[in-house]
């Protein structure tokens, strides 16, 4: 994987979520003072311009603060979603390590055992050494066991490939999630600007626009999750089919 690893991206997203939540909560806490300062500077009337009446200020302040709180809640929900994904999607490093262990401890050893289970390497399977019913049973048992050992590679290879494929899917998912989080962080950072402009313009258009932007990012993330889930299900189905492999049902030979 070129660039940061999935684990690094996940850690960065979690740290960014903590910072974003702190900033938004601070912004919401400071919003009333920012709005009041903006409203105090507004002048209305003609030919003599006068400050806004207090009832009008209270009504506008309440309207803007309701929009701020709703916007903040949308951001908090998005932060929860990013945290959930960063913590629960999986770790490619662990999957690739498991795939490597499977290859080294199972596939390679099964191949070594398979190569060793030939008549040239087994004096007991040489008819010149002994001739009895026991020799026949031993030969049958060796043949049965070798078939089982030979099937280990196919099953283990399928499991290894499924682990590596899932690791790749997770890496691609986190690369895309990183871009989505950056877009979200930029949008969330605009809350302070939206609050500052809401007062002087006597409206909440900037805040509403911010909500739409954040929801757009979150919708895109869930689309990304759906695509990733499909790939994960495919790998899970492949692994599940391997449960019926002959190597997982070791034969009990006549020799035993």
Residue frames as qw, qx, qy, qz and C-alpha x, y, z in Angstrom:
[[0.000, 0.888, 0.459, 0.000, 0.00, 0.00, 0.00],
 [0.411, 0.349, -0.011, 0.842, 1.42, 3.36, -1.05],
 [0.236, -0.608, 0.027, -0.758, 1.10, 6.12, 1.56],
 [0.364, -0.369, 0.610, -0.600, -0.11, 5.75, 5.15],
 [0.165, -0.077, -0.983, -0.027, -1.20, 2.29, 6.27],
 [0.446, -0.540, -0.555, -0.450, -4.82, 1.54, 7.13],
 [0.595, -0.503, -0.495, 0.383, -3.86, 1.47, 10.80],
 [0.310, -0.143, -0.076, 0.937, -2.25, 4.91, 10.54],
 [0.194, -0.334, -0.399, -0.831, -5.28, 6.32, 8.74],
 [0.547, -0.566, -0.602, -0.134, -7.60, 4.86, 11.38],
 [0.522, -0.419, -0.370, 0.645, -5.53, 6.41, 14.19],
 [0.144, 0.023, 0.120, 0.982, -5.48, 9.78, 12.40],
 [0.339, -0.463, -0.525, -0.628, -9.26, 9.70, 11.93],
 [0.578, -0.573, -0.558, 0.161, -9.84, 8.89, 15.61],
 [0.410, -0.314, -0.193, 0.834, -7.54, 11.72, 16.68],
 [0.011, -0.176, -0.322, -0.930, -9.20, 14.07, 14.19],
 [0.419, -0.566, -0.621, -0.345, -12.66, 13.12, 15.49],
 [0.514, -0.543, -0.456, 0.483, -11.63, 13.99, 19.05],
 [0.254, -0.187, 0.032, 0.948, -10.30, 17.36, 17.92],
 [0.152, -0.320, -0.516, -0.780, -13.31, 18.11, 15.72],
 [0.453, -0.619, -0.637, -0.072, -15.77, 17.29, 18.50],
 [0.441, -0.483, -0.308, 0.691, -13.90, 19.53, 20.94],
 [0.132, -0.032, 0.230, 0.964, -13.86, 22.39, 18.43],
 [0.270, -0.450, -0.608, -0.596, -17.57, 22.05, 17.62],
 [0.481, -0.632, -0.579, 0.186, -18.56, 21.95, 21.28],
 [0.350, -0.374, -0.125, 0.850, -16.47, 25.05, 21.94],
 [0.004, 0.152, 0.432, 0.889, -18.01, 26.73, 18.93],
 [0.362, -0.577, -0.651, -0.335, -21.56, 25.95, 20.08],
 [0.480, -0.583, -0.453, 0.473, -20.76, 27.20, 23.59],
 [0.257, -0.329, 0.047, 0.908, -19.42, 30.49, 22.20],
 [0.135, 0.438, 0.667, 0.587, -22.20, 30.89, 19.63],
 [0.143, -0.845, -0.511, 0.072, -24.57, 33.01, 21.76],
 [0.319, -0.710, 0.041, 0.627, -21.88, 35.66, 22.39],
 [0.295, -0.068, 0.577, 0.759, -20.87, 35.69, 18.71],
 [0.050, 0.593, 0.707, 0.381, -24.49, 36.02, 17.60],
 [0.220, -0.856, -0.369, 0.288, -25.25, 38.75, 20.13],
 [0.330, -0.520, 0.229, 0.753, -22.19, 40.74, 19.04],
 [0.199, 0.167, 0.668, 0.697, -23.26, 40.43, 15.42],
 [0.069, -0.722, -0.660, -0.194, -26.84, 41.43, 16.16],
 [0.299, -0.762, -0.221, 0.531, -25.72, 44.40, 18.27],
 [0.267, -0.327, 0.368, 0.829, -23.93, 45.80, 15.22],
 [0.167, 0.458, 0.739, 0.464, -27.01, 45.60, 13.02],
 [0.109, 0.355, 0.207, -0.905, -28.82, 48.88, 12.33],
 [0.178, 0.485, 0.797, 0.313, -32.27, 49.17, 10.76],
 [0.045, 0.822, 0.436, -0.363, -34.63, 51.97, 9.76],
 [0.364, 0.225, 0.307, 0.850, -34.57, 55.08, 7.56],
 [0.473, 0.766, -0.278, 0.335, -33.69, 57.90, 7.56],
 [0.274, -0.681, 0.576, -0.359, -32.45, 57.28, 11.11],
 [0.743, 0.111, -0.660, -0.018, -30.86, 53.85, 11.59],
 [0.524, -0.571, 0.402, -0.488, -31.36, 52.33, 15.01],
 [0.062, -0.276, 0.954, -0.102, -30.34, 49.04, 16.72],
 [0.467, -0.220, -0.783, -0.348, -32.58, 46.03, 16.44],
 [0.600, -0.497, 0.126, -0.614, -35.33, 45.93, 19.06],
 [0.261, -0.380, 0.843, -0.278, -34.70, 43.42, 21.84],
 [0.791, 0.167, 0.469, -0.356, -37.70, 41.22, 20.94],
 [0.746, 0.614, -0.208, -0.151, -36.35, 40.94, 17.39],
 [0.133, 0.640, -0.742, 0.150, -32.88, 40.12, 18.70],
 [0.529, -0.210, 0.750, -0.337, -34.25, 37.36, 20.92],
 [0.843, 0.368, 0.249, -0.303, -36.27, 35.86, 18.10],
 [0.609, 0.685, -0.399, -0.033, -33.33, 35.91, 15.66],
 [0.098, -0.568, 0.781, -0.240, -30.93, 34.58, 18.31],
 [0.704, -0.042, 0.623, -0.338, -33.30, 31.68, 19.10],
 [0.827, 0.519, 0.025, -0.215, -33.68, 30.87, 15.39],
 [0.431, 0.701, -0.562, 0.082, -29.93, 30.85, 14.77],
 [0.281, -0.459, 0.783, -0.312, -29.13, 28.87, 17.92],
 [0.844, 0.125, 0.419, -0.312, -31.69, 26.20, 16.98],
 [0.769, 0.607, -0.194, -0.048, -29.98, 25.86, 13.60],
 [0.117, 0.691, -0.678, 0.221, -26.55, 25.76, 15.28],
 [0.562, -0.285, 0.702, -0.332, -27.61, 22.98, 17.65],
 [0.889, 0.320, 0.248, -0.214, -29.15, 20.93, 14.85],
 [0.581, 0.713, -0.389, 0.053, -26.04, 21.39, 12.73],
 [0.139, -0.603, 0.735, -0.276, -23.81, 20.39, 15.64],
 [0.770, -0.080, 0.557, -0.301, -25.86, 17.24, 16.19],
 [0.847, 0.522, -0.046, -0.091, -25.42, 16.27, 12.54],
 [0.328, 0.717, -0.579, 0.207, -21.67, 16.73, 12.96],
 [0.452, -0.431, 0.701, -0.345, -21.64, 14.69, 16.20],
 [0.898, 0.168, 0.331, -0.237, -23.52, 11.86, 14.45],
 [0.712, 0.647, -0.269, 0.045, -21.01, 11.95, 11.60],
 [0.009, -0.675, 0.680, -0.287, -18.12, 11.85, 14.08],
 [0.713, -0.203, 0.593, -0.314, -19.66, 8.78, 15.74],
 [0.900, 0.409, 0.090, -0.123, -19.91, 7.11, 12.33],
 [0.481, 0.719, -0.471, 0.175, -16.26, 7.81, 11.48],
 [0.306, -0.549, 0.699, -0.341, -15.16, 6.54, 14.90],
 [0.865, 0.011, 0.418, -0.277, -17.16, 3.34, 14.49],
 [0.836, 0.538, -0.102, 0.007, -15.64, 2.64, 11.08],
 [0.234, 0.748, -0.566, 0.256, -12.10, 3.48, 12.20],
 [0.414, -0.452, 0.700, -0.367, -12.37, 1.09, 15.14],
 [0.753, 0.035, 0.578, -0.312, -14.30, -1.83, 13.70],
 [0.714, 0.572, -0.243, -0.322, -13.48, -2.35, 10.01],
 [0.979, -0.045, 0.066, 0.188, -10.34, -4.39, 10.69],
 [0.242, -0.821, 0.437, 0.275, -6.57, -4.31, 10.54],
 [0.794, 0.540, -0.262, -0.096, -4.82, -5.45, 7.34],
 [0.112, 0.640, -0.727, 0.219, -1.53, -6.02, 9.17],
 [0.560, -0.207, 0.714, -0.366, -3.10, -8.71, 11.37],
 [0.865, 0.364, 0.195, -0.284, -4.78, -10.36, 8.39],
 [0.604, 0.667, -0.436, 0.014, -1.59, -10.44, 6.33],
 [0.145, -0.535, 0.780, -0.290, 0.33, -11.81, 9.33],
 [0.749, 0.007, 0.565, -0.345, -2.24, -14.60, 9.67],
 [0.818, 0.545, -0.067, -0.170, -1.94, -15.34, 5.94],
 [0.307, 0.688, -0.643, 0.136, 1.85, -15.56, 6.27],
 [0.414, -0.343, 0.772, -0.339, 1.59, -17.91, 9.25],
 [0.853, 0.246, 0.317, -0.333, -0.87, -20.06, 7.32],
 [0.701, 0.636, -0.318, -0.049, 1.58, -20.34, 4.44],
 [0.155, 0.621, -0.721, 0.265, 4.62, -21.04, 6.62],
 [0.367, -0.267, 0.775, -0.441, 3.09, -23.27, 9.30],
 [0.751, 0.242, 0.506, -0.349, 0.52, -25.13, 7.21],
 [0.740, 0.639, -0.071, -0.198, 1.11, -24.94, 3.47],
 [0.285, 0.706, -0.647, 0.053, 4.88, -25.32, 3.54],
 [0.365, -0.328, 0.827, -0.272, 4.80, -28.10, 6.14],
 [0.810, 0.281, 0.402, -0.323, 2.04, -29.92, 4.28],
 [0.649, 0.685, -0.307, -0.129, 4.12, -29.79, 1.11],
 [0.025, 0.590, -0.790, 0.163, 7.13, -31.16, 2.97],
 [0.585, -0.081, 0.733, -0.337, 5.03, -33.96, 4.44],
 [0.806, 0.482, 0.130, -0.319, 3.44, -34.72, 1.07],
 [0.491, 0.690, -0.529, -0.045, 6.87, -35.03, -0.57],
 [0.161, -0.459, 0.835, -0.256, 8.02, -37.33, 2.21],
 [0.703, 0.067, 0.587, -0.396, 5.06, -39.70, 1.90],
 [0.705, 0.501, -0.389, -0.318, 6.36, -41.61, -1.11],
 [0.994, -0.096, -0.045, 0.012, 7.45, -45.22, -1.27],
 [0.658, 0.488, -0.321, 0.475, 11.07, -44.23, -1.91],
 [0.021, -0.564, 0.440, -0.698, 11.18, -42.48, 1.47],
 [0.711, -0.330, 0.323, -0.531, 9.17, -45.07, 3.42],
 [0.128, 0.322, -0.937, -0.041, 10.88, -48.39, 3.94],
 [0.394, 0.135, 0.798, -0.436, 7.70, -49.74, 5.55],
 [0.652, 0.541, 0.166, -0.505, 5.87, -49.20, 2.26],
 [0.301, 0.549, -0.718, -0.306, 8.41, -51.28, 0.35],
 [0.937, -0.020, -0.048, -0.346, 6.99, -54.73, -0.44],
 [0.702, 0.369, -0.566, 0.225, 10.50, -56.18, -0.41],
 [0.029, -0.439, 0.630, -0.640, 10.79, -55.50, 3.33],
 [0.319, 0.066, 0.828, -0.455, 7.65, -57.35, 4.45],
 [0.395, -0.055, -0.652, -0.645, 4.76, -59.20, 2.87],
 [0.054, -0.295, -0.884, 0.359, 1.61, -59.64, 4.91],
 [0.062, -0.769, -0.604, -0.199, -1.91, -58.38, 5.41],
 [0.353, -0.765, -0.169, 0.512, -0.36, -55.70, 7.58],
 [0.338, -0.206, 0.398, 0.828, 1.70, -54.50, 4.65],
 [0.069, 0.498, 0.670, 0.547, -1.43, -54.20, 2.53],
 [0.253, -0.845, -0.463, 0.090, -3.23, -52.21, 5.25],
 [0.414, -0.585, 0.054, 0.695, -0.20, -49.97, 5.73],
 [0.264, 0.071, 0.532, 0.801, -0.03, -49.23, 2.00],
 [0.075, -0.686, -0.637, -0.344, -3.75, -48.42, 1.94],
 [0.362, -0.808, -0.309, 0.347, -3.38, -46.13, 4.97],
 [0.389, -0.369, 0.232, 0.812, -0.44, -44.27, 3.45],
 [0.148, 0.333, 0.617, 0.698, -2.40, -43.75, 0.23],
 [0.205, -0.793, -0.562, -0.111, -5.39, -42.41, 2.14],
 [0.417, -0.737, -0.137, 0.514, -3.30, -40.09, 4.26],
 [0.378, -0.136, 0.364, 0.841, -1.37, -38.77, 1.29],
 [0.038, 0.590, 0.603, 0.536, -4.61, -37.82, -0.47],
 [0.336, -0.854, -0.381, 0.110, -5.64, -35.92, 2.67],
 [0.479, -0.536, 0.096, 0.688, -2.25, -34.21, 2.98],
 [0.326, 0.179, 0.509, 0.777, -2.35, -33.25, -0.70],
 [0.066, -0.744, -0.556, -0.366, -5.71, -31.52, -0.19],
 [0.417, -0.674, -0.287, 0.539, -4.37, -29.33, 2.63],
 [0.336, -0.137, 0.246, 0.899, -2.63, -27.02, 0.17],
 [0.023, -0.474, -0.577, -0.665, -5.79, -26.14, -1.76],
 [0.386, -0.777, -0.497, -0.014, -7.78, -25.32, 1.38],
 [0.507, -0.578, -0.099, 0.632, -4.95, -23.40, 3.03],
 [0.304, 0.068, 0.367, 0.877, -4.20, -21.52, -0.19],
 [0.126, -0.650, -0.563, -0.495, -7.85, -20.47, -0.45],
 [0.471, -0.783, -0.345, 0.216, -7.86, -19.24, 3.15],
 [0.501, -0.341, 0.100, 0.789, -4.58, -17.39, 2.65],
 [0.171, 0.292, 0.465, 0.818, -5.87, -15.70, -0.50],
 [0.266, -0.763, -0.532, -0.253, -9.12, -14.74, 1.26],
 [0.512, -0.685, -0.203, 0.476, -7.17, -13.14, 4.12],
 [0.392, -0.179, 0.264, 0.863, -4.90, -11.21, 1.75],
 [0.038, 0.493, 0.573, 0.654, -7.86, -10.14, -0.40],
 [0.351, -0.820, -0.453, -0.004, -9.75, -8.86, 2.64],
 [0.505, -0.524, -0.027, 0.685, -6.63, -6.99, 3.79],
 [0.260, 0.110, 0.421, 0.862, -6.44, -5.30, 0.37],
 [0.150, -0.682, -0.587, -0.410, -10.14, -4.42, 0.51],
 [0.453, -0.770, -0.324, 0.311, -9.66, -2.83, 3.94],
 [0.447, -0.302, 0.161, 0.826, -6.67, -0.82, 2.72],
 [0.096, 0.343, 0.519, 0.777, -8.64, 0.50, -0.25],
 [0.304, -0.760, -0.561, -0.124, -11.58, 1.26, 2.04],
 [0.470, -0.685, -0.187, 0.525, -9.44, 3.30, 4.43],
 [0.351, -0.031, 0.313, 0.882, -7.81, 5.21, 1.56],
 [0.096, -0.535, -0.537, -0.645, -11.25, 6.31, 0.38],
 [0.460, -0.744, -0.473, 0.105, -12.47, 6.87, 3.96],
 [0.486, -0.362, -0.064, 0.793, -9.51, 9.18, 4.55],
 [0.103, 0.210, 0.374, 0.898, -10.56, 11.38, 1.63],
 [0.338, -0.648, -0.574, -0.368, -14.15, 11.39, 2.90],
 [0.535, -0.634, -0.379, 0.411, -13.02, 12.36, 6.40],
 [0.352, -0.130, 0.088, 0.923, -10.95, 15.24, 5.07],
 [0.116, -0.430, -0.474, -0.760, -14.03, 16.58, 3.25],
 [0.502, -0.678, -0.534, -0.063, -16.06, 16.19, 6.43],
 [0.545, -0.442, -0.243, 0.670, -13.42, 17.93, 8.57],
 [0.182, 0.108, 0.225, 0.951, -13.32, 20.89, 6.18],
 [0.310, -0.560, -0.522, -0.563, -17.11, 21.14, 6.32],
 [0.586, -0.628, -0.476, 0.189, -17.24, 20.86, 10.11],
 [0.468, -0.224, -0.115, 0.847, -14.58, 23.55, 10.46],
 [0.024, 0.362, 0.343, 0.867, -16.93, 25.91, 8.67],
 [0.337, -0.674, -0.656, 0.030, -19.37, 25.99, 11.59],
 [0.338, -0.543, -0.216, 0.738, -17.66, 28.99, 13.23],
 [0.073, -0.055, 0.383, 0.919, -17.79, 30.89, 9.93],
 [0.210, -0.470, -0.734, -0.443, -21.42, 29.93, 9.43],
 [0.350, -0.686, -0.545, 0.330, -22.33, 31.22, 12.90],
 [0.282, -0.409, 0.003, 0.868, -20.41, 34.45, 12.38],
 [0.044, -0.045, -0.497, -0.865, -22.20, 35.17, 9.10],
 [0.181, -0.526, -0.819, -0.141, -25.63, 34.09, 10.33],
 [0.195, -0.640, -0.439, 0.600, -25.94, 37.09, 12.65],
 [0.036, -0.415, 0.181, 0.891, -25.14, 39.95, 10.26],
 [0.179, -0.041, -0.702, -0.688, -27.23, 38.43, 7.46],
 [0.542, -0.016, 0.374, -0.752, -30.13, 37.77, 9.85],
 [0.864, 0.188, -0.242, -0.399, -30.44, 34.26, 8.47],
 [0.697, -0.380, 0.607, -0.030, -29.28, 30.69, 8.79],
 [0.791, 0.562, -0.146, -0.190, -28.49, 29.96, 5.15],
 [0.283, 0.646, -0.697, 0.129, -24.80, 29.28, 5.81],
 [0.422, -0.282, 0.780, -0.366, -25.63, 26.87, 8.61],
 [0.838, 0.292, 0.308, -0.343, -28.21, 25.05, 6.52],
 [0.640, 0.660, -0.383, -0.088, -25.67, 24.82, 3.71],
 [0.030, -0.549, 0.802, -0.233, -23.18, 23.32, 6.15],
 [0.682, -0.034, 0.627, -0.375, -25.69, 20.68, 7.23],
 [0.830, 0.503, 0.017, -0.240, -26.28, 19.75, 3.59],
 [0.395, 0.693, -0.601, 0.052, -22.53, 19.46, 3.01],
 [0.280, -0.392, 0.820, -0.309, -21.99, 17.22, 6.03],
 [0.787, 0.168, 0.469, -0.365, -24.94, 15.02, 5.12],
 [0.716, 0.621, -0.257, -0.186, -23.53, 14.68, 1.60],
 [0.160, 0.586, -0.779, 0.157, -20.23, 13.42, 2.99],
 [0.493, -0.166, 0.758, -0.395, -21.96, 10.97, 5.35],
 [0.833, 0.377, 0.181, -0.362, -24.16, 9.64, 2.54],
 [0.571, 0.646, -0.504, -0.055, -21.05, 9.04, 0.46],
 [0.124, -0.463, 0.830, -0.283, -19.43, 7.19, 3.36],
 [0.696, 0.041, 0.604, -0.386, -22.37, 4.81, 3.72],
 [0.795, 0.545, -0.131, -0.230, -22.17, 4.14, -0.01],
 [0.284, 0.628, -0.712, 0.135, -18.51, 3.31, 0.53],
 [0.435, -0.264, 0.768, -0.388, -19.45, 1.01, 3.43],
 [0.844, 0.279, 0.261, -0.376, -21.97, -0.81, 1.22],
 [0.674, 0.613, -0.407, -0.064, -19.33, -1.45, -1.45],
 [0.042, 0.533, -0.794, 0.290, -16.82, -2.64, 1.15],
 [0.648, -0.104, 0.603, -0.453, -19.40, -4.90, 2.78],
 [0.868, 0.408, -0.036, -0.281, -20.08, -6.54, -0.57],
 [0.499, 0.596, -0.616, 0.127, -16.38, -7.30, -1.05],
 [0.233, -0.402, 0.767, -0.443, -16.09, -8.60, 2.52],
 [0.811, 0.074, 0.370, -0.446, -19.13, -10.86, 2.07],
 [0.792, 0.502, -0.321, -0.135, -17.56, -12.28, -1.08],
 [0.257, 0.525, -0.756, 0.296, -14.38, -13.16, 0.81],
 [0.492, -0.223, 0.652, -0.533, -16.41, -14.62, 3.68],
 [0.889, 0.246, 0.086, -0.376, -18.36, -16.81, 1.25],
 [0.634, 0.539, -0.553, 0.044, -15.12, -18.06, -0.27],
 [0.022, -0.423, 0.791, -0.441, -13.77, -18.94, 3.16],
 [0.690, -0.054, 0.450, -0.564, -17.06, -20.60, 4.16],
 [0.868, 0.350, -0.215, -0.278, -17.01, -22.85, 1.11],
 [0.383, 0.521, -0.736, 0.200, -13.63, -24.14, 2.20],
 [0.536, -0.334, 0.587, -0.506, -15.25, -25.69, 5.27],
 [0.930, 0.162, 0.174, -0.282, -16.37, -28.57, 3.08],
 [0.409, 0.677, -0.609, -0.061, -12.81, -29.26, 1.91],
 [0.918, -0.034, -0.394, 0.019, -11.50, -32.81, 2.21],
 [0.449, 0.350, -0.542, 0.618, -8.53, -31.59, 4.24],
 [0.328, -0.383, 0.368, -0.781, -10.88, -30.56, 7.05],
 [0.904, -0.146, 0.113, -0.386, -12.30, -34.11, 7.26],
 [0.052, 0.581, -0.812, -0.026, -9.24, -36.22, 7.97],
 [0.829, 0.020, -0.457, -0.322, -9.78, -39.91, 7.09],
 [0.629, -0.466, 0.583, -0.218, -9.54, -42.70, 9.62],
 [0.459, 0.459, -0.705, -0.285, -7.50, -45.31, 7.81],
 [0.932, -0.105, -0.297, -0.181, -7.87, -49.04, 7.91],
 [0.580, 0.299, -0.578, 0.491, -4.37, -49.19, 9.41],
 [0.180, -0.378, 0.438, -0.796, -5.53, -47.25, 12.47]]
